[in-house]
Amino acid sequence: MRLLRPSGVLFLAFVLAVAACAPAATPTAAPATPTGGPPIRIGAPFNLTGGMASIDVPAANGARLAAEEINAAGGVLGRPLELLIRDTKTDPATAATVVTQLIEQDKVVVVIGFNDSDYVLAAGPICQRAGIPFITVGATSPRLPGQVGDMLFLTPFGDNVQAAVGAEFAFEKFGKTAYLLWDKGAEYTTVLAKYFKDRFTELGGSIVLEDTYQSGDKDFSAQIAKVKALPQQPDFYYISALPDDVGTIVKQFRNAGITGPIVGGDGYDTPLLIQVAGPAAENVFFTTHSLLTADSPNERVRKFVTAYKQKYGTEPEAVFAALGYDTVYVLAEAIRRAGSTDGQAIKKALESIRDFPAVTGVINYSPQSHIPQKGVTVIEVKGGKFTLAAERVPQKVPAP
């Protein structure tokens, strides 16, 4: 998910609200005692300002919470984790510069961060060349390991998995015809739309109209006019959009009288959807990694939500908070298994992880796959809240 701009007053209000609990741009995980050596330095670049802040601030907060919990329990290998959280300002060039500094100046042994494929593509090759393992918190393109190299791991499932679930769910629940719209300026939205189309048409579905927009657009009247000109409206509308765009698109579609179900991916898992769209967000469905509620039937989710609220004074703003938390815990397990902070040793230890219990689902890696195969949560916006619509594993997944 790639964003290069803020979205006005509501976005600014959100950023100001979370700024008080956002991680500072300095090491934030306090050392624990006893220690068996110097801190283990972990680079943590996130877009804490700019268009990605609505999901990257929660992700950084979740990572910081995990590091503090681990340190309070004695650290890893008797050493504290030192999380160096840096703001990359929703700018790929800044992301590359920051990661270079983390590796060359701060001497980090591993990098975690980012919720968007474009930033991973900017920073990942730098880690690869340096032999530094890089775990992306929330970037979901299944192409990333092949594009970056064997030092890259994903905490989330791939877009081909969530798109398959979105297609299968919508085909069964809403019908066989769909409208498809995506942001042509971002890797995430482009591949998500492709995987949705591949799976939906394989099921026997028909795309009655395809259209695109460009990152930064604020007026979707041209796209809406084409939809309204259709001789018959489709059963639903699949819109592959970034967090900064979803509220605006949904609101404009609804204001134009388009009332059918709108379906999308985890880019919708942002408070901006309801803040911007308001009541227009009803009858919106999206695939994501978990539903984070204090009354969840999942004990790990409940414990995480409670711990996050105790630290930050609010329940997790987005599921990316849990992905940040899970990333630090799976990394800590890998360092324990490696018995060292050597990059290759950590990589091999990550590849050995099986059935690792995490808030967002069980994590498995192998030398052949650095992307965990997880179940997918489908959310429905109902009564101004995110509610559980389904939890599914896709029947078939498009090839990356």
C-alpha positions in Angstrom: 0.0 0.0 0.0 1.7 3.2 -1.1 0.6 6.7 -0.2 2.3 10.0 -0.8 0.0 12.5 0.8 -2.2 13.3 3.8 -5.9 13.4 3.4 -7.0 16.6 5.0 -8.5 17.5 8.3 -9.7 14.1 9.3 -6.4 12.5 8.6 -4.6 15.2 10.5 -6.9 14.8 13.5 -6.1 11.1 13.5 -2.4 11.7 13.4 -2.6 14.2 16.2 -4.6 11.8 18.3 -2.1 9.0 18.0 1.0 11.2 18.1 1.0 11.1 21.9 1.4 7.4 21.9 3.5 7.1 18.7 7.0 5.7 19.1 9.8 8.3 19.1 12.4 8.4 16.4 15.0 7.0 18.8 15.5 3.6 20.4 12.5 3.0 22.5 12.7 -0.5 24.1 14.2 -0.2 27.5 16.9 -2.6 28.4 16.0 -5.4 30.9 18.0 -6.9 33.6 19.9 -9.2 33.9 21.7 -8.8 30.6 24.3 -11.1 29.1 25.7 -8.6 26.7 25.0 -5.4 24.8 21.5 -4.7 23.4 20.4 -6.5 20.2 19.8 -3.6 17.8 16.7 -3.9 15.5 16.0 -1.3 12.9 12.3 -0.4 12.7 11.5 2.0 9.8 7.8 3.0 9.6 5.9 5.8 7.9 4.9 7.6 11.1 3.9 10.7 9.2 2.2 11.2 5.9 -0.4 9.1 4.1 0.6 5.8 5.6 0.6 6.9 9.3 -3.0 5.6 10.0 -1.6 2.1 9.8 2.1 2.5 10.4 1.8 4.2 13.7 -0.2 1.3 15.2 2.3 -1.1 13.7 5.2 0.6 15.3 3.3 0.8 18.6 2.6 -3.0 18.5 6.3 -3.7 17.8 7.4 -1.5 20.7 4.9 -3.2 23.0 6.3 -6.6 22.1 9.9 -5.5 22.6 9.1 -4.1 26.0 7.3 -7.3 27.0 10.3 -9.5 25.9 12.7 -7.3 27.7 10.7 -7.4 30.9 10.9 -11.2 30.7 14.7 -11.1 30.4 15.3 -10.3 26.8 16.8 -12.7 24.2 19.9 -14.7 24.9 20.1 -12.7 28.1 20.3 -9.4 26.1 17.7 -6.7 25.7 16.1 -5.8 22.4 16.8 -2.2 21.3 14.2 -1.1 18.8 15.3 1.8 16.7 12.1 3.2 15.4 12.5 5.7 12.6 10.1 7.8 10.6 10.4 7.4 6.8 7.7 10.0 6.1 5.7 8.1 3.5 8.5 8.6 1.0 10.3 5.7 -0.7 13.5 7.7 -1.1 13.5 8.5 2.6 12.9 4.9 3.4 16.0 3.9 1.5 18.1 6.5 3.2 16.9 5.6 6.7 17.5 1.9 6.2 21.0 2.6 4.9 21.7 4.7 8.0 20.3 2.0 10.3 22.6 -0.6 8.8 25.8 1.4 8.3 25.6 3.8 11.2 23.4 2.2 13.8 24.8 -1.3 13.1 21.4 -3.1 13.4 21.4 -6.8 13.0 17.9 -7.1 11.5 15.3 -4.8 10.1 11.5 -5.0 10.6 8.9 -2.5 9.3 6.6 -1.2 6.6 3.0 -2.1 5.7 3.4 -1.5 2.0 5.1 -3.2 -0.9 6.5 -0.1 -2.5 8.5 0.7 0.7 9.8 -2.8 0.9 10.9 -2.6 -2.7 12.8 0.6 -1.8 14.5 -0.7 1.4 14.6 -4.5 0.9 17.5 -4.6 -1.7 19.7 -2.6 0.8 19.1 -5.2 3.4 19.7 -8.0 0.9 23.1 -6.6 -0.2 24.2 -6.1 3.5 23.1 -9.7 4.4 20.6 -8.3 7.0 17.3 -10.2 7.5 14.3 -8.0 6.8 10.8 -9.0 8.1 8.1 -6.8 6.6 5.3 -6.2 9.1 2.4 -5.7 6.7 3.4 -5.6 3.1 1.4 -8.4 1.3 2.6 -8.8 -2.3 3.6 -12.5 -2.7 6.1 -11.3 -5.3 8.3 -9.6 -2.8 10.7 -12.4 -1.9 11.4 -13.0 -5.5 11.9 -9.3 -6.1 14.0 -8.6 -3.1 15.9 -11.8 -2.3 16.2 -14.5 0.3 16.8 -12.3 3.3 13.1 -11.0 3.1 10.3 -12.6 5.1 6.6 -11.5 5.4 4.6 -11.6 8.6 1.2 -11.5 6.8 -0.3 -13.7 4.2 0.1 -12.8 0.5 -2.3 -10.7 -1.5 -3.1 -13.8 -3.7 -4.5 -15.4 -0.5 -6.7 -12.5 0.6 -7.9 -11.8 -2.9 -8.9 -15.4 -3.4 -11.0 -15.3 -0.2 -12.5 -12.0 -1.2 -13.5 -13.4 -4.6 -14.9 -16.7 -3.2 -16.8 -14.9 -0.4 -18.3 -12.3 -2.7 -19.2 -14.9 -5.4 -21.1 -17.0 -2.9 -22.7 -14.1 -0.9 -23.4 -11.4 -3.6 -23.4 -13.0 -7.0 -21.6 -13.6 -10.3 -21.1 -10.0 -11.6 -18.6 -7.5 -10.3 -17.2 -4.0 -11.1 -13.4 -3.7 -10.6 -11.6 -0.5 -9.7 -7.9 -0.2 -8.6 -5.2 2.4 -8.1 -2.8 1.9 -11.0 0.0 3.8 -9.2 0.7 1.2 -6.4 2.1 -2.3 -6.4 -0.3 -3.5 -3.7 -3.5 -2.3 -5.3 -2.4 -3.6 -8.7 -1.5 -7.1 -7.7 -4.6 -7.4 -5.4 -6.9 -6.5 -8.2 -5.2 -9.0 -10.5 -5.5 -11.8 -8.1 -9.1 -11.0 -7.4 -9.9 -11.0 -11.1 -8.1 -14.3 -11.7 -9.9 -16.1 -8.9 -13.3 -14.5 -9.5 -13.4 -15.3 -13.2 -12.1 -18.8 -12.5 -15.1 -19.3 -10.3 -17.4 -18.4 -13.3 -17.8 -14.7 -12.3 -17.9 -11.9 -14.8 -16.2 -8.4 -14.6 -18.7 -6.1 -16.2 -16.4 -3.1 -16.1 -12.8 -2.4 -15.2 -11.4 1.0 -14.4 -8.4 2.6 -12.7 -7.5 5.8 -10.9 -4.2 7.4 -9.9 -2.8 7.9 -6.4 -3.6 11.4 -5.3 -7.0 11.6 -7.1 -9.8 13.1 -5.0 -12.6 13.3 -7.5 -14.0 9.9 -8.7 -16.9 11.3 -10.7 -15.5 10.0 -14.0 -15.3 6.5 -12.7 -18.7 6.8 -11.1 -20.3 8.1 -14.3 -19.1 4.9 -16.1 -20.6 2.7 -13.4 -24.0 4.5 -13.6 -24.0 4.2 -17.4 -24.0 0.4 -17.2 -27.3 -1.1 -18.4 -27.5 -3.1 -15.2 -25.6 -2.7 -12.0 -23.3 -5.5 -10.9 -23.9 -7.7 -7.9 -21.0 -5.9 -6.0 -18.1 -3.6 -6.5 -14.5 -4.7 -5.8 -12.3 -1.6 -5.2 -8.6 -2.2 -4.6 -7.6 0.9 -2.7 -5.1 2.3 -0.3 -5.9 3.4 3.3 -5.9 7.1 2.5 -8.4 6.6 -0.4 -10.9 4.1 0.8 -13.1 6.5 2.8 -13.2 9.1 0.0 -14.1 6.5 -2.7 -16.8 4.8 -0.6 -18.4 8.1 0.3 -18.5 9.4 -3.3 -19.9 6.1 -4.6 -22.6 6.2 -2.0 -23.4 9.8 -2.5 -23.9 9.0 -6.2 -26.6 6.5 -5.3 -24.5 3.3 -5.7 -25.7 1.2 -2.7 -24.5 -2.3 -3.5 -21.9 -4.1 -1.5 -18.3 -2.8 -1.8 -15.5 -5.3 -1.2 -11.8 -4.7 -0.8 -8.6 -5.8 0.9 -6.7 -5.0 4.1 -6.1 -1.4 2.9 -9.6 -0.8 4.3 -8.4 -1.8 7.8 -7.9 1.8 8.9 -10.0 4.1 11.1 -10.1 6.5 8.1 -12.7 4.3 6.4 -15.4 5.2 9.0 -14.0 8.6 9.9 -14.2 9.8 6.3 -17.1 7.8 4.9 -19.3 7.9 8.0 -22.7 6.1 7.5 -21.7 5.5 3.9 -19.3 2.8 5.0 -22.2 0.5 5.8 -22.4 -2.6 3.5 -18.6 -2.5 3.0 -16.7 -5.8 3.3 -12.9 -6.3 3.3 -10.4 -9.1 3.9 -7.8 -8.6 6.7 -5.6 -10.4 9.2 -7.8 -10.5 12.3 -10.6 -8.7 14.1 -9.1 -7.1 17.2 -11.7 -6.8 19.9 -11.6 -7.1 23.7 -14.3 -9.8 23.6 -12.7 -11.9 20.8 -13.1 -15.7 21.2 -9.3 -15.9 20.5 -7.4 -15.6 23.8 -4.3 -14.2 22.1 -6.3 -11.5 20.5 -7.9 -10.6 23.9 -4.6 -10.5 25.7 -3.0 -8.3 23.0 -6.0 -5.9 22.9 -5.8 -5.6 26.7 -2.1 -5.0 26.8 -2.2 -2.5 23.9 -5.0 -0.5 25.7 -3.1 -0.5 29.0 0.0 1.0 27.3 -1.5 3.4 24.8 -4.9 4.2 26.3 -6.9 2.9 23.3 -7.7 -0.4 21.7 -5.6 -1.1 18.5 -6.5 1.4 15.8 -5.8 -1.1 13.0 -4.8 -4.8 12.6 -1.3 -3.7 11.7 -0.7 -3.1 15.4 -1.0 -6.9 15.9 1.2 -7.6 12.9 4.0 -5.3 14.4 3.6 -7.2 17.7 3.8 -10.6 16.0 6.8 -9.6 13.9 8.9 -8.8 17.0 7.9 -12.0 18.7 8.7 -14.3 15.7 12.0 -12.5 15.3 12.9 -13.0 19.0 12.2 -16.7 18.6 14.5 -16.9 15.6 17.3 -15.2 17.4 16.9 -17.6 20.3 17.1 -20.5 17.9 20.0 -19.1 16.1 21.9 -18.5 19.3 23.5 -15.5 17.8 22.8 -12.3 15.9 24.5 -13.3 12.7 22.4 -12.5 9.7 22.6 -15.9 8.0 22.0 -17.7 11.3 18.8 -15.7 11.9 17.7 -16.3 8.3 18.1 -20.1 8.8 16.4 -20.0 12.1 13.4 -18.1 10.6 13.2 -20.8 7.9 12.9 -23.4 10.7 9.9 -21.9 12.4 6.8 -24.0 12.3 3.4 -23.6 14.1 4.4 -20.4 15.8 1.4 -19.0 17.6 0.7 -15.4 16.9 -2.1 -12.9 17.3 -2.8 -12.8 13.5 -2.6 -16.6 13.0 0.0 -19.4 13.0 3.3 -18.6 11.3 5.2 -21.1 9.3 8.3 -20.5 7.2 10.6 -22.8 5.3 13.6 -22.5 3.0 11.1 -22.6 0.1 8.6 -20.1 1.4 9.1 -16.9 3.4 5.4 -16.1 3.4 3.1 -17.7 6.0 0.0 -19.4 4.9 -2.7 -18.1 7.2 -6.5 -17.9 7.3 -8.2 -14.7 6.3 -10.7 -12.7 8.3 -13.6 -11.0 6.4 -14.9 -7.8 8.1 -18.3 -6.1 7.5 -18.9 -2.5 8.5 -22.2 -2.6 10.4 -23.6 0.1 12.8 -20.4 2.2 12.3 -18.2 -0.7 13.6 -16.0 -3.4 12.2 -17.8 -6.7 12.7 -16.9 -10.3 11.8 -18.4 -11.5 8.6 -16.4 -14.7 8.1 -13.1 -16.5 8.8 -11.9 -18.5 5.8 -9.2 -20.3 4.1 -9.3 -20.0 0.3 -10.3 -23.0 -1.8 -7.7 -22.2 -4.4 -5.0 -19.5 -4.5 -3.8 -17.8 -7.7 -0.1 -18.3 -8.4 2.1 -15.3 -7.4 
